[in-house]
Amino acid sequence: MPDDLTDGRIVVVGASLAGLRAAEALREQGFTGSLTVVGDEPHPPYDRPPLSKQVLLGVAPADSTGLPMRLDPKAEWVLGVRATGLDPLGKRVLLDNGDSLPYDRVLIATGTRARPWPNPAEAALDGVFTVRTREDAAGLAAALDAGPRRVLVIGGGFTGSEIASACRERGLEVTVTERGPAPLVGALGGTLSKLAAVMQRNHGVDLRTGVTVTRLLGEKTFTGVELSDGNQVDADVCVVALGAVRNVEWLADSGLAAGPRGLACDAGCRAFDMYGIVTDDVFVAGDVSRFPHPLFGYQLLSLEHWGNAVTQAEVAAHNMVSPGPMRRPHLALPTFWSTQFGLNIKSVGVPTYSDHVVIAQGSLEARRLAMVYGYRGRVTAAVTVDMAKSLDYYQHLIETGAPFPPPPGAADRAIAAEIPIPSDVPDPSVLSHGPTVALTGYLPDRRLTVV
Amino acid sequence: MDPGTLLARITDYASRPDPYPLYAELREAGAVVPQADGSLLIGGYHEVAALLHDPRMSADPRTRGVETAKPPFLRLDDPEHHRLRTLAMRPFGPPHTPHRVDGMRAEIENITKELLAPFESGGQVDVVDDFAYPLPVTVICRLLGVPHEDEPLFRAWSDTLVASADVRPDASSAPRDEAERARQEMGGYLVGLAEQRRDDPRDDLLSAFVSEPDPELRLSREELAETAVLLLIAGHETTVNLITNGVLTLLRHPEELDRLRREPDLMPRAVEELLRYEPPVHMRERIPLADFDVAGTTLPRGSSVFLALAAGNRDPRRFTDPDRFDPTRADNEHLGFGSGIHVCYGAPLARLEAQYALTALLPRLGTAELAEDPPPYRQNAMLRGPRHLTLRF
């Protein structure tokens, strides 16, 4: 490796949000060497949040979500090519076209892919979709345009709920199946998931909870499903929204600490090897990473959040071109948002890292509230529904380790704010989809269960 | 000097041309600076921003136990504030009316062109009276549905009300009952107009307010009066200062003026920088609903807390080289429109008006000469801007 960190060869593996932002940040931080970005999709980087919202509503075409560049990172883009391996000794990224790319430092930002329906034959039926890529969303949007009699969504996480919302907004009949007790329960816990269930039903969703889909029906074309409660639902379109799988398989022989929950790294985005020893030249950012966060007991967090991809990429890029003492930790608080059924849901902190919650402002009845999550007497997260302007206040409480429940005095403080109730964060293994945040150590209210 | 007199020194009319050294003194005196009169003054960016988002900070003067009529939503707390602001927003902005402001581009451009006439003839113009005041007034009149010929009428009411909204209202300029009378008369006038629109609706906000079919979403007569008065006044008083401060700032920075002339695409960012560097709104008052600490000082329940937005905008802990006017500034999350639940409702319109106004003036400013620098300022310290800005060509 050259002594001058602003020179040399950097390869970024992954050409989506984290990869692009890292490439831009590397140049902003003064990197003048050669920069190569490898992506397995044929497109330049594009934005995914609109794919389950505007694109399905038909208000934006799937190919219109290209990510704007803040500056041209002057990179060589190797697109439509998959990375198949990493040789940490030879310092090369191996590609499926037989080439390999030498590097001085490499950033792994390969993200996640949609978890497929486990039965490949059933998954191959016409009318069965997942939603992760631009092509997925375009295909599903076209299927919705065709006016199906019913859409069946498997999994009531954020993606599944947003898809169901878009279907209802288009006037389509939709059934959602969720193995847990309510939609969004894996991300938001018990109380808010009840509101989510009410909202879905009020908007005409046929919501089935506590059931799993046991079989997709159809010869060549999807016609319906069988449920674990013995019922059958006829539908023309099936959306499999079972969460995401981290793209780590290509690292299997790399000796890095990569597994189903992602590639582990330190707070400075440097990847760990399989013995827990930190590497010098392999960095990681975005959905594929898992990193320790001091506000959440230094547990390794795996996040599938837009904001994390951006901030972690920027920190990784900074650290890739900075000598040791100038490096920064990635300590940003996790945040995410969702729009569905006319509600704006925003979150800061880690709601699943909680034992109790209170409704601090507003109410479930008003459909406008701030729910604050606490763990062992400390504020650890807040979720607002149609009350996003309050979020900064709660972010400050989380960052300063403020006592839970939060202090009184708010103008629209709910009476319920005085009564903490259990947060009812379920064991992720009972959900049919993955939560968008995974604590990859232990769950705080299930101390004895290693997950 | 004694930091306990800072508020008095800032509001002193002699400080109006340049309050920024006092803001620097304020930031250096600490996060929370108690004043001799018992109020508290806060000028650090991070403290101001945090308190603007703090639901324990009330905007409603009645929380102090003062009996008054229900204020407009600018001075209400949630959930009352949320209901009224949402209703007022329905005909104005997203999600219900996403194109209202954007749809006014052509109109704003036309009005701007008409107002440029005196600038062609050479001689002398007053940027305030001839341009920066008539532009937003014409725009807000069309938007609300107020006949432009009534402008002298509401200008008098508006002047009275704005004077009473100062940090320390000058007893001689606007006694409370005079302000109250102006509010009543202006409200009555606007409700009267709205009543006419009920039978003869047009594409304006007053028509939209009275033709809402859902009784749950309808403003009461009193709410309509308060809301319409607020929109009419807030819709022009601040924009006048934004445009005038903009002209003054550009004339004081000829190299940036040149650059904008060469790169007109920079104008939106230049307006953002103006909102940071010379914002129209310098301070907001808030009232803590509970005793709580900020940086080791207790804000007592019911006290007057003055958040100096303009001081936060020049905080070196937040902005690099904060006293430099830099239209290309990349990181510019200023407090020019406030923040939190009361963040400026009219911000998209104000941005558009300032962008068009300054763009139209750019070619004329090259040969302009300021008659007086600093120009004479208006009395108000909270809504700060020149009373006149005379240019010679």
Interface residues (C-beta under 8 A of the other chain):
Chain A: Q361 G362 A366 R368 K389 S390 L391 D392 Y393 H396 P407 P408 G409 A410 A411 D412 R413
Chain B: A49 A50 H53 D54 P55 R56 S58 D60 D77 D78 P79 H82 P288 L289 A290 F292 R301 G340 I341 V343
